[in-house]
């Protein structure tokens, strides 16, 4: 999975949505009333009635000669209609029409001087309705059209679409999450949306939250495919692990994965993160022991040659970058990653005696600053306990200015706060460090 997806109509799988479409299709729509209300012309009514007489399998013949008229009619109707049942019927009709890939360009070509945002404006308007099907059906239509459109999406509509998706992705209803994840996966083929989704953040939070709940393999695949596409953007590759702990999350998913396609997309994402932003991602890859895991994956039989290629790349690149690391380098990488575990360096008196002054001065005190930053930012008890512990060791071995350094970085105030933490290990290590700060002798 080393290249972006091609602009082809994405397949959508949603029995829930398909069942609702079938129910709506079975209900007659009183189009004649709309003609009497002058919302439809006689010609438009004739178009609707002639199509309704045909089974779905025969409609492509009509689209081949009159498809442009139908595309324009449906978008015009969405622009004019308010009633939920008729909006539902038009959304279903557009979805049925788009099942024939030859009709997709007909919608792309609808923009005009009068309606420059067509076909998207009227479809996006449906996302503001309170009726569930109108939203889900419109999202699926947007996913198909955006994924296949060479032109940019109307900028003013981007956040409306992302807001609708993020609401479903952060919700608790699985069928709705599945539709939203597939639509997001479709639109992320566009660089415009990759950048917008990264900037917005709420869609990604919904994906990550779902991945932490151990969803079905198919849901894992959809969510990780979204992260994989995002990882092609340098800004996302640089920030994905720091903001979402992506490397540890993806590695844990791959360790438990039962479907090859899940492992494949995890490995492809990790390759992107290492290739595009090595300095930001190597520390976490070291902490989660990615190289030994990659080596174990290479021993398996895979049906896909791409995963073998990606695994070989990861092995070679990680080997070349990690070979020769000293214990100090390992410690510095762990602190930089923010994923702290009780590795030997933390509790080794010899390590701190040998490296305390180096930690104080290396990179203008970069490691110490990061430890205090972790104290302020992390919510994980084990991480807070280790950071508090290490600050105490730094005070003891970091030289004459160590106490002042911690105070200047606002570490003392945070340590005092953590003395009241609900976790006993956090309280104990914060207390020990505060005692060292207050003592005349360390």
Order of alpha helices (4+ residues) and beta strands (2+ residues): alpha-alpha-alpha-alpha-alpha-alpha-alpha-alpha-alpha-alpha-alpha-alpha-alpha-alpha-alpha-alpha-alpha-alpha-alpha-alpha-alpha-alpha-alpha-alpha-alpha-alpha-alpha
